[in-house]
Amino acid sequence: MLKRSLIVILFLTALMSVRLTALADSPAEAVFTLAIDAGHGGKDVGCRGKKQYEKNITLDVARRLRGLIEEACGDSVAVVMTRDKDVFVPLADRAAKANDARADLFISIHVNSLSYKAKNRASIHGASVYTVGLHKSEANLNVAMRENSVIELEEDFTQAYHGFDPSSSESYIIFELGQNRNMDRSIDFASLAQQELTTTAGRYDKGVRQAGFLVLWATRMPAVLVELDFICNAQAEAFLGSDSGRQKCAQALFNAFAKYRQAHPASILTSGTNE
């Protein structure tokens, strides 16, 4: 009996030694994966100003943001770009790239505008950061269904959007429940980004908002959509078209990211399990 107990003790000691060695060899901090989505691209130019296209602004700011992160964070942050050149990327593929990379945060960069019929088109200005919207009325749900029905033009859209049916209210409920899990952290980053766009980039504060963007619904991690400013405003367009303006926008998003990562580092146990 004593001999058997001794064998068990030795076995457990050896097992504990192996586990301690494995923990010692593990990184002190898991790699944080950030997905950066430069809105629009290729045949989809996005919003248009008198001289600038949204697709060019978003790609440049996205690249600048990546550069700041790589310079400051090195190998501790992995950056995934949904596009790195002027190409069209389907909505499903943008979210899929972030999901496949098991990103810890998704930032979609855009530029705003108003209809040509809007009376305040030339004067409106300011930045907004959106989290996914929760439909609280049938009217809002109907609008989202109409807007999101465009995905039916894409091949195999049900598979690409993980079974999402733009005409089914049940699909919206599923996506809302999925994003509720990440809502607090999405709002955390949105608030930090909004503050930085106001202070660092000098943009007018139009606040943190919620809306039914499908690209945010389709992600499985905290996600935001950033509207840097209104390209229909001549002064804002000039800012967004300048090197200094784009660098300030990238710096604002980097500052927000650095603060967010400090508060929500990727966990060794949970990194890569955003499903």
Residue pairs with C-beta under 8 A, 6 or more apart in sequence:
26 268
27 268
29 76
29 265
29 266
29 268
30 265
30 266
30 267
30 268
30 271
30 272
31 75
31 76
31 77
31 78
31 266
31 271
32 73
32 76
32 77
32 78
32 104
32 105
32 261
32 265
32 266
32 271
33 77
33 78
33 79
33 80
33 101
33 102
33 103
33 104
33 105
33 266
33 271
33 272
34 69
34 77
34 78
34 79
34 80
34 103
34 104
34 105
34 107
34 257
35 80
35 81
35 82
35 97
35 98
35 101
35 103
35 105
35 106
35 107
35 219
35 221
36 62
36 65
36 66
36 79
36 80
36 81
36 82
36 107
36 109
37 62
37 81
37 82
37 83
37 94
37 98
37 106
37 107
37 108
37 109
37 215
38 55
38 58
38 59
38 61
38 62
38 63
38 81
38 82
38 83
38 109
39 46
39 54
39 55
39 58
39 108
39 109
39 110
39 111
40 46
40 54
40 55
40 58
40 110
41 55
41 58
41 59
41 83
41 85
41 86
41 87
41 88
41 89
42 55
42 86
42 87
42 88
42 89
43 88
44 55
44 88
45 53
45 54
45 55
46 53
46 54
46 55
46 58
46 110
46 111
47 53
47 54
47 111
47 112
47 113
47 231
47 232
48 54
48 113
48 231
49 113
49 231
49 232
49 234
49 237
49 240
49 241
50 234
50 237
51 237
51 241
52 231
52 237
52 240
52 241
54 110
54 111
54 113
54 231
55 86
56 86
57 111
57 228
57 231
57 240
57 241
57 246
58 109
58 110
58 111
59 83
59 84
59 85
59 86
60 246
61 109
61 228
61 246
61 249
61 250
61 253
62 81
62 109
63 81
63 84
64 246
64 247
64 249
64 250
65 107
65 109
65 250
65 253
65 254
65 257
66 79
66 81
67 250
68 250
68 251
68 254
69 77
69 79
69 254
69 257
70 77
70 79
72 254
72 258
77 261
78 101
80 97
80 98
80 101
80 103
82 89
82 93
82 94
82 97
82 98
83 89
83 94
90 154
90 160
91 151
91 154
91 214
91 215
91 218
92 151
92 154
92 157
92 160
92 161
92 218
93 160
94 108
94 215
95 106
95 215
95 218
95 219
96 160
96 218
98 106
98 219
98 220
98 221
98 223
99 218
99 219
99 220
99 221
99 274
102 221
102 271
102 272
102 273
102 274
102 275
103 219
103 221
103 274
104 221
104 222
104 264
104 266
104 271
104 274
105 185
105 189
105 221
105 222
105 223
105 257
105 260
106 216
106 219
106 221
106 222
106 223
106 224
107 189
107 193
107 223
107 224
107 226
107 253
107 257
108 213
108 215
108 216
108 223
108 224
108 225
108 226
109 226
109 228
109 253
110 225
110 226
110 227
110 228
111 227
111 228
111 229
111 230
111 231
111 240
112 128
112 227
112 228
112 229
112 230
112 231
113 121
113 230
113 231
113 232
114 120
114 121
114 124
114 230
114 232
115 121
118 124
121 232
121 233
122 232
122 233
122 234
123 233
124 230
124 232
124 233
125 203
125 204
125 229
125 230
125 233
125 235
125 236
126 203
126 204
126 205
126 206
126 229
126 230
127 194
127 197
127 198
127 201
127 203
127 204
127 205
127 206
127 226
127 227
127 228
127 229
128 194
128 206
128 207
128 208
128 209
128 226
128 227
129 190
129 191
129 193
129 194
129 197
129 208
129 209
129 224
129 225
129 226
129 227
130 190
130 208
130 209
130 210
130 211
130 213
130 216
130 224
130 225
130 226
130 227
131 183
131 186
131 187
131 190
131 208
131 209
131 210
131 216
131 223
131 224
132 175
132 176
132 179
132 183
132 186
132 210
132 211
132 212
132 213
132 216
132 217
132 223
133 140
133 144
133 210
133 211
133 212
133 213
134 176
134 180
134 210
135 141
135 144
135 172
135 176
135 212
140 212
141 169
141 172
143 212
144 172
144 212
145 166
145 167
145 172
147 212
147 214
148 166
148 212
148 214
149 166
149 167
151 157
151 160
151 161
151 164
151 166
151 214
152 166
154 160
157 164
158 164
158 165
161 214
161 218
162 218
163 171
164 171
164 174
164 175
164 214
164 217
164 218
165 171
175 217
175 218
176 217
178 217
178 220
179 186
179 216
179 217
179 223
182 220
182 221
182 222
182 223
182 274
185 222
185 264
186 216
186 222
186 223
186 224
187 208
188 222
188 260
188 263
188 264
189 222
189 224
189 256
189 257
189 260
190 208
190 224
191 208
192 255
192 256
192 259
192 260
193 224
193 226
193 252
193 253
193 256
194 205
194 207
194 208
195 256
196 251
196 252
196 253
196 255
196 256
197 203
197 205
197 226
197 228
197 249
197 252
197 253
198 204
198 205
199 252
200 248
200 251
200 252
200 255
201 228
201 245
201 248
201 249
201 251
201 252
202 248
203 228
203 229
206 227
211 225
213 225
215 223
215 225
216 223
216 224
216 225
220 274
220 275
221 274
222 264
226 253
228 240
228 249
229 236
229 239
229 240
230 236
231 237
231 240
238 245
239 245
240 246
240 249
